Amino acid sequence: MGQKIVHALRAENRDVRALVRDPARATRLSAWGAELATGNLGDAESIRRAADGCTHVIHLAAIIRGRPGDFQRVMVEGFDNVLAAAQSAAVERFVLMSAIGTDESTKDTVPYYRAKWHEEQGVKSSGLEHVIFRPSFVFGRDGGALPTFIRQVKLSPVVTVIGPGRQRSQPIWVEDVASYVARGLNLTDAANRTFDLGGPDVVDWNELYRRIAAALGKRRPLVHLPFIAARAIAVATERLPGSPFSADQVTMLQGADNVASSNDAVSTFRLPLVSLDEQIRRAC
């Protein structure tokens, strides 16, 4: 997502400074004209130097799997360093990437939601003008979950779905998220608001896999793995390299639908959005 956002900002000829751990691995960003600032979330001084002189801060960094201490270090303490640097630089606006499903009722279910809730509350109480985006699943051609789902349908004779497959989501194309962020930097009507982001289509897991199979010209039966079995597998394997999912991810799949709670983002930003079938076609 970070590269897409940098690309969208540079396409508008905005000056961009990108925090990177290793400049040698960020040659694409520098080729686009972004200034590279070397540092990491755990080094508060490197974050302060990176933010110095900036007018806006966009915070994306997150992990989806790990031990509770990993979430505390990366998403809580790392975020606190970024927010403090933004306050020190007196930025005009702070843009936070959160996630649909983050609220007071979910913050104690898994460390991911707890960390996201901490970030949201921190931004709201910071005194900085801000915009918070909560996307549903973010799909893209060269990263994220969609290529994995496509490989699963393409290569496996059956498709395993965790649970009954009825939880709904609203996948959004990664370049559409980048467009929201780029416009959210200065849009007056977005100030100090939280927006759920979703694409034009709402589907459950069963329908998502059927649409992928149709795009590939495949016929694949769906095999449903009960949540209790999925959790047992996750607990036994989540610390191993290549583990398919974690126990926390199973918990999240058992939760509420991953869809936008309102149409506020669509009506405020008025962006054209990529349909789910087109998302799948682009990634196949």
Phi, psi and chi 1 to 4 in degrees:
 res  aa     phi    psi   chi1   chi2   chi3   chi4
   1 MET       -  -37.0 -168.1 -176.9  -59.5      -
   2 GLY   -59.6  -45.4      -      -      -      -
   3 GLN   -62.2  -40.8  -73.0 -165.2   13.9      -
   4 LYS   -63.1  -38.5  -55.2  -63.2 -175.8 -177.2
   5 ILE   -69.9  -42.7  -68.7  171.6      -      -
   6 VAL   -59.2  -43.7  170.0      -      -      -
   7 HIS   -60.9  -43.6 -171.8  -90.5      -      -
   8 ALA   -63.6  -38.7      -      -      -      -
   9 LEU   -71.1  -41.2  -65.3  173.0      -      -
  10 ARG   -68.2  -31.0  -70.5  -60.3  -60.3  142.3
  11 ALA   -63.4  -24.3      -      -      -      -
  12 GLU   -94.0    9.3  -63.0  178.8   -5.4      -
  13 ASN    62.9   30.6 -157.1   32.3      -      -
  14 ARG   -83.9  144.7  -66.8  176.3 -177.2  -97.9
  15 ASP   -74.7  131.4  -66.7  -30.4      -      -
  16 VAL  -129.6  132.4  177.0      -      -      -
  17 ARG  -114.6  122.8 -177.8 -178.6  -64.6  156.9
  18 ALA  -110.6  127.9      -      -      -      -
  19 LEU   -78.8  124.1 -179.8   73.5      -      -
  20 VAL  -134.3  148.0  -61.4      -      -      -
  21 ARG   -77.8  -37.6  -70.8 -171.7  -64.4  -89.2
  22 ASP  -135.8  104.9 -178.4    1.5      -      -
  23 PRO   -58.0  -27.2  -24.8   34.5      -      -
  24 ALA   -65.9  -21.1      -      -      -      -
  25 ARG   -99.5    9.3  -60.9  179.1   61.7 -173.6
  26 ALA  -124.1   33.0      -      -      -      -
  27 THR   -65.4  -29.8   54.5      -      -      -
  28 ARG   -64.1  -41.7  179.3  178.2  -65.3 -179.1
  29 LEU   -63.6  -43.9  -59.3 -175.3      -      -
  30 SER   -67.3  -33.8   58.6      -      -      -
  31 ALA   -64.3  -29.2      -      -      -      -
  32 TRP   -79.6   -6.8  -70.1  -22.4      -      -
  33 GLY    99.8   10.0      -      -      -      -
  34 ALA   -78.9  142.2      -      -      -      -
  35 GLU   -82.8  133.8  176.7 -173.1  -11.5      -
  36 LEU   -99.4  131.8  -56.0 -176.8      -      -
  37 ALA  -116.6  119.1      -      -      -      -
  38 THR   -82.0  131.5  -56.5      -      -      -
  39 GLY   172.6 -173.3      -      -      -      -
  40 ASN  -152.7  162.2   65.8   76.8      -      -
  41 LEU   -62.8  -25.4  -65.7  177.8      -      -
  42 GLY   -81.8   -8.3      -      -      -      -
  43 ASP  -107.3   95.3 -178.8   -8.8      -      -
  44 ALA   -60.2  -36.8      -      -      -      -
  45 GLU   -67.0  -38.8  179.0   57.5   25.5      -
  46 SER   -66.1  -34.1   72.0      -      -      -
  47 ILE   -68.8  -40.8  -58.3  -62.9      -      -
  48 ARG   -62.1  -43.7 -172.0 -161.7   62.6   76.4
  49 ARG   -63.3  -39.3  -70.2 -165.5  -58.0  -92.1
  50 ALA   -65.7  -36.5      -      -      -      -
  51 ALA   -82.6  -19.1      -      -      -      -
  52 ASP   -58.7  124.9 -173.8   39.2      -      -
  53 GLY    87.1   -3.5      -      -      -      -
  54 CYS   -82.9  148.9  -70.6      -      -      -
  55 THR   -97.0  -23.0   58.0      -      -      -
  56 HIS  -139.8  152.4  -60.9   71.5      -      -
  57 VAL  -127.5  132.8  167.1      -      -      -
  58 ILE  -115.2  121.9  -58.5  167.9      -      -
  59 HIS  -112.2  117.9 -176.8   66.6      -      -
  60 LEU  -117.0  -22.4  -51.5  171.1      -      -
  61 ALA   -57.1  131.8      -      -      -      -
  62 ALA  -163.2  160.6      -      -      -      -
  63 ILE  -125.8  153.9   56.5  175.1      -      -
  64 ILE  -108.5  -18.4 -169.6   64.9      -      -
  65 ARG  -134.3  150.6  -62.7  172.5   61.6  169.4
  66 GLY   150.3  179.5      -      -      -      -
  67 ARG   -79.8  159.6  -59.4  175.0 -173.9  -86.5
  68 PRO   -52.5  -37.7  -29.8   37.2      -      -
  69 GLY   -64.7  -30.4      -      -      -      -
  70 ASP   -67.1  -42.7  -62.4  -32.2      -      -
  71 PHE   -64.5  -39.7  -72.2   92.4      -      -
  72 GLN   -62.3  -43.8  175.6   68.7   23.1      -
  73 ARG   -71.2  -47.8  174.4  176.2   51.5   83.8
  74 VAL   -81.2  -49.3  174.8      -      -      -
  75 MET   -94.8  -25.7  -66.5  180.0   64.0      -
  76 VAL   -95.1  -62.2  174.0      -      -      -
  77 GLU   -67.7  -38.4  -64.2  171.3    7.0      -
  78 GLY   -62.5  -44.7      -      -      -      -
  79 PHE   -61.4  -42.7  163.9   79.9      -      -
  80 ASP   -58.7  -38.2  -71.9  -14.0      -      -
  81 ASN   -64.7  -41.8  -72.3  -22.5      -      -
  82 VAL   -65.9  -45.1  173.8      -      -      -
  83 LEU   -62.7  -41.7 -174.5   62.1      -      -
  84 ALA   -63.4  -38.7      -      -      -      -
  85 ALA   -66.9  -39.3      -      -      -      -
  86 ALA   -64.3  -40.0      -      -      -      -
  87 GLN   -66.3  -40.4  -69.2  171.9  -50.0      -
  88 SER   -63.5  -36.5  177.0      -      -      -
  89 ALA   -81.8   -6.1      -      -      -      -
  90 ALA    52.4   51.7      -      -      -      -
  91 VAL   -67.8  156.6  -60.2      -      -      -
  92 GLU   -75.1  -32.0  -63.2  172.7   18.3      -
  93 ARG  -157.0  142.4 -177.7  172.2  -72.5 -172.1
  94 PHE  -113.8  123.3 -169.3  107.4      -      -
  95 VAL  -108.5  122.5  177.3      -      -      -
  96 LEU  -112.9  133.4  172.5   67.3      -      -
  97 MET   -95.4  109.4 -169.5   62.9   63.5      -
  98 SER  -104.7 -141.5 -172.8      -      -      -
  99 ALA  -159.9  141.9      -      -      -      -
 100 ILE   -57.4  138.2  -75.0 -179.5      -      -
 101 GLY   105.0  -12.2      -      -      -      -
 102 THR   -81.6  116.3  -58.2      -      -      -
 103 ASP  -163.9 -179.8   59.5   36.9      -      -
 104 GLU   -65.6  -26.0 -167.7  164.6   14.1      -
 105 SER   -79.2  -19.9   68.5      -      -      -
 106 THR  -105.9  -10.9   62.5      -      -      -
 107 LYS   -62.2  -21.7   66.6 -179.9  177.6   63.4
 108 ASP  -103.1   10.6  -65.3  -37.5      -      -
 109 THR   -87.7  -44.1   58.0      -      -      -
 110 VAL  -142.8  153.4  -67.1      -      -      -
 111 PRO   -59.8  -30.4  -26.1   35.2      -      -
 112 TYR   -61.3  -51.6  176.8   79.1      -      -
 113 TYR   -65.3  -35.2  -76.7  145.1      -      -
 114 ARG   -62.7  -42.5 -175.5  178.9  -54.5  119.2
 115 ALA   -68.3  -42.5      -      -      -      -
 116 LYS   -62.6  -40.3  -74.9  -64.0 -173.2 -174.7
 117 TRP   -63.1  -41.1 -179.0 -108.8      -      -
 118 HIS   -59.1  -43.4  170.6   85.0      -      -
 119 GLU   -62.7  -47.6  -67.5  175.5   -3.0      -
 120 GLU   -60.9  -45.9  -70.1 -168.0    6.5      -
 121 GLN   -66.3  -34.9  -62.4  -50.8  -61.8      -
 122 GLY   -63.9  -43.5      -      -      -      -
 123 VAL   -64.5  -45.0  168.8      -      -      -
 124 LYS   -64.3  -30.1  -69.5  177.6  179.6  178.9
 125 SER   -97.8    5.8   63.1      -      -      -
 126 SER   -78.5  -20.0   67.7      -      -      -
 127 GLY    85.8   -4.8      -      -      -      -
 128 LEU   -89.1  143.2  -64.0  174.1      -      -
 129 GLU   -63.7  140.5 -175.3  173.3  -79.5      -
 130 HIS  -149.7  164.2   61.6  -90.0      -      -
 131 VAL  -137.6  133.0 -179.8      -      -      -
 132 ILE  -114.9  126.5  -61.9  172.2      -      -
 133 PHE  -109.0  133.2  -69.3  116.2      -      -
 134 ARG  -120.0   90.6  -67.6  173.5  167.1  175.9
 135 PRO   -79.2  153.8   28.0  -33.3      -      -
 136 SER   -75.0 -158.3 -177.1      -      -      -
 137 PHE   -60.3  131.4  -70.0  106.5      -      -
 138 VAL   -98.2  118.5  178.6      -      -      -
 139 PHE  -104.0  146.9  -77.9  174.8      -      -
 140 GLY  -154.3  171.9      -      -      -      -
 141 ARG   -79.6  -36.3  179.1 -175.0  -62.3  107.0
 142 ASP  -120.4   27.7   50.4    2.5      -      -
 143 GLY   177.0  176.0      -      -      -      -
 144 GLY    77.9 -162.8      -      -      -      -
 145 ALA   -84.0  -28.7      -      -      -      -
 146 LEU   -59.9  -46.6 -177.5   56.6      -      -
 147 PRO   -58.2  -33.2  -26.8   36.8      -      -
 148 THR   -66.5  -44.5  -60.4      -      -      -
 149 PHE   -61.1  -40.5  -63.0  154.6      -      -
 150 ILE   -65.0  -44.2  -70.2  172.8      -      -
 151 ARG   -61.6  -38.6  -74.2 -165.8  -60.9  -89.0
 152 GLN   -59.9  -46.2 -175.4 -178.5   -1.7      -
 153 VAL   -71.2  -37.5  174.8      -      -      -
 154 LYS   -69.7  -38.5 -176.5 -178.4  -65.8 -175.6
 155 LEU  -102.9  -21.6  -58.9  175.9      -      -
 156 SER   -99.2  137.9  176.9      -      -      -
 157 PRO   -68.6  -22.2   23.4  -33.3      -      -
 158 VAL  -133.0  155.3  -62.5      -      -      -
 159 VAL  -110.9  122.3  175.3      -      -      -
 160 THR   -86.9  126.3  -58.4      -      -      -
 161 VAL  -116.4  127.0 -178.9      -      -      -
 162 ILE   -75.9  126.1  -63.4  175.9      -      -
 163 GLY    75.5 -167.0      -      -      -      -
 164 PRO   -73.4   -9.4   25.9  -34.1      -      -
 165 GLY    77.7   20.4      -      -      -      -
 166 ARG  -100.3   -7.1  -61.0 -166.0 -170.0   99.2
 167 GLN   -66.0  131.8 -173.1 -157.7   49.9      -
 168 ARG   -95.3  149.0  -59.4 -177.0  -55.1  154.4
 169 SER  -136.5  171.9   64.0      -      -      -
 170 GLN  -136.8   69.6 -164.1  171.5  -10.0      -
 171 PRO   -56.7  139.5  -24.1   35.4      -      -
 172 ILE  -124.8  138.3 -177.6  168.3      -      -
 173 TRP   -70.1  140.4 -168.4 -120.6      -      -
 174 VAL   -62.4  -36.7   63.7      -      -      -
 175 GLU   -67.1  -28.0  -84.6   91.5   -2.9      -
 176 ASP   -68.4  -39.4  -70.4  -15.1      -      -
 177 VAL   -61.5  -42.8  175.5      -      -      -
 178 ALA   -60.2  -38.5      -      -      -      -
 179 SER   -65.1  -40.8  -65.2      -      -      -
 180 TYR   -59.3  -45.3  -88.2  116.2      -      -
 181 VAL   -65.1  -45.1  171.4      -      -      -
 182 ALA   -60.0  -43.3      -      -      -      -
 183 ARG   -74.5  -29.4 -171.1  166.2  -63.7 -174.2
 184 GLY   -70.2  -12.8      -      -      -      -
 185 LEU   -64.9  -33.2  -73.9  177.9      -      -
 186 ASN  -130.4   -8.1  -63.2  110.8      -      -
 187 LEU   -63.5  120.0 -174.6   65.3      -      -
 188 THR   -60.8  -41.7  -59.1      -      -      -
 189 ASP   -67.8  -12.3  -71.5  -12.6      -      -
 190 ALA   -92.0   -8.2      -      -      -      -
 191 ALA   -59.2  131.1      -      -      -      -
 192 ASN    59.6   36.7  -58.2  -40.9      -      -
 193 ARG  -126.6  158.6  -63.8  175.3   64.1 -173.8
 194 THR  -114.5  130.7  -60.9      -      -      -
 195 PHE  -124.3  126.9  -63.5   94.9      -      -
 196 ASP   -77.7  134.2  -71.7   -5.0      -      -
 197 LEU  -114.6  127.4  -58.3 -176.6      -      -
 198 GLY  -145.9  160.2      -      -      -      -
 199 GLY   -79.1 -174.0      -      -      -      -
 200 PRO   -72.5  -16.4  -16.1   29.7      -      -
 201 ASP  -119.3  137.5  -57.2  -72.2      -      -
 202 VAL  -110.2  126.3  174.9      -      -      -
 203 VAL  -138.9  154.1  -67.8      -      -      -
 204 ASP   -90.3  176.1   64.6   16.9      -      -
 205 TRP   -63.2  -37.8  -74.7   99.3      -      -
 206 ASN   -61.3  -46.5  -63.1  -36.1      -      -
 207 GLU   -66.6  -37.4  177.2   64.8   17.4      -
 208 LEU   -59.7  -48.0  173.5   61.3      -      -
 209 TYR   -66.1  -35.2  -80.5  119.0      -      -
 210 ARG   -64.9  -39.5  -68.3 -170.2 -173.5  103.9
 211 ARG   -67.1  -39.5  -69.3 -156.5 -171.4 -171.0
 212 ILE   -63.1  -44.8  -66.3  172.7      -      -
 213 ALA   -60.9  -41.1      -      -      -      -
 214 ALA   -63.1  -40.9      -      -      -      -
 215 ALA   -65.0  -31.4      -      -      -      -
 216 LEU   -87.7   -7.8  -66.6  170.1      -      -
 217 GLY    70.5   31.7      -      -      -      -
 218 LYS  -112.2  153.2  -56.6  -73.6 -172.7 -180.0
 219 ARG  -116.5  115.5  -61.3 -175.3   65.0 -179.1
 220 ARG  -130.1  122.9  -65.1  -72.2 -171.8 -104.4
 221 PRO   -71.0  147.6   24.1  -31.6      -      -
 222 LEU   -97.6  129.8  -56.1 -179.1      -      -
 223 VAL  -114.2  121.2  175.5      -      -      -
 224 HIS   -93.8  125.7  -66.9   88.7      -      -
 225 LEU   -97.7  117.0 -179.3   66.7      -      -
 226 PRO   -56.8  148.4  -23.9   34.4      -      -
 227 PHE   -56.3  -40.0  -75.9  125.9      -      -
 228 ILE   -64.0  -37.5 -170.3  170.0      -      -
 229 ALA   -71.1  -41.1      -      -      -      -
 230 ALA   -61.8  -40.4      -      -      -      -
 231 ARG   -65.2  -41.0 -179.1  175.9  -61.4  -80.1
 232 ALA   -62.4  -41.6      -      -      -      -
 233 ILE   -63.5  -44.0  -67.5  170.4      -      -
 234 ALA   -62.8  -45.0      -      -      -      -
 235 VAL   -61.3  -36.8  169.5      -      -      -
 236 ALA   -77.4  -25.2      -      -      -      -
 237 THR  -121.9   -8.9   65.3      -      -      -
 238 GLU   -65.3  -18.6   62.7 -176.7  -12.9      -
 239 ARG   -89.8   -2.4  -56.3  -58.9 -178.4 -163.0
 240 LEU   -91.8  147.2  -57.9  176.2      -      -
 241 PRO   -59.5  135.6  -22.2   33.0      -      -
 242 GLY    80.8   10.0      -      -      -      -
 243 SER   -59.2  134.7  172.2      -      -      -
 244 PRO   -69.9  -31.1   24.8  -34.5      -      -
 245 PHE  -164.4  163.9   46.3   80.1      -      -
 246 SER  -106.6  165.6   68.8      -      -      -
 247 ALA   -62.3  -36.3      -      -      -      -
 248 ASP   -63.6  -38.9  -75.5  -13.2      -      -
 249 GLN   -65.9  -35.8  -72.3  173.6  -62.4      -
 250 VAL   -63.3  -43.5  174.6      -      -      -
 251 THR   -58.0  -42.7  -62.5      -      -      -
 252 MET   -66.2  -35.4  -66.7  165.3   74.8      -
 253 LEU   -68.2  -24.4  -73.3  173.0      -      -
 254 GLN   -82.0   -5.9  -73.3 -177.2  -85.0      -
 255 GLY   -82.3 -162.7      -      -      -      -
 256 ALA   -70.4  167.7      -      -      -      -
 257 ASP   -57.4  144.0  -70.7  -19.1      -      -
 258 ASN   -97.5   63.5 -161.3  -91.4      -      -
 259 VAL  -129.2  158.1  -59.7      -      -      -
 260 ALA   -63.5  136.2      -      -      -      -
 261 SER   -83.0  -13.4   60.2      -      -      -
 262 SER  -153.6  172.4   75.9      -      -      -
 263 ASN   -99.0   18.8 -156.4   41.7      -      -
 264 ASP   -60.9  -41.3  -73.5   -7.5      -      -
 265 ALA   -63.9  -43.3      -      -      -      -
 266 VAL   -63.5  -46.0  172.9      -      -      -
 267 SER   -74.0  -27.1   60.6      -      -      -
 268 THR   -83.6  -42.3  -58.4      -      -      -
 269 PHE   -95.8  -27.8  -70.9   85.4      -      -
 270 ARG    52.9   52.2  -60.2 -174.7 -179.4  -81.3
 271 LEU   -99.7  143.7  -65.4  172.4      -      -
 272 PRO   -71.2  135.3   26.5  -33.8      -      -
 273 LEU  -119.1  145.6  -58.7  175.2      -      -
 274 VAL   -79.8  129.8  177.6      -      -      -
 275 SER   -67.6  160.1   69.9      -      -      -
 276 LEU   -62.4  -44.6  176.6   58.2      -      -
 277 ASP   -61.1  -36.3  -71.7  -23.8      -      -
 278 GLU   -71.1  -35.9  176.5   61.3   15.2      -
 279 GLN   -57.9  -47.6  -66.2  176.4   40.6      -
 280 ILE   -64.1  -43.3  -65.6  169.4      -      -
 281 ARG   -60.4  -42.4 -172.4 -162.9   67.5   77.4
 282 ARG   -65.6  -30.7  -68.4 -177.9 -176.6 -175.9
 283 ALA   -89.3  -15.4      -      -      -      -
 284 CYS   -74.3      -  -76.7      -      -      -
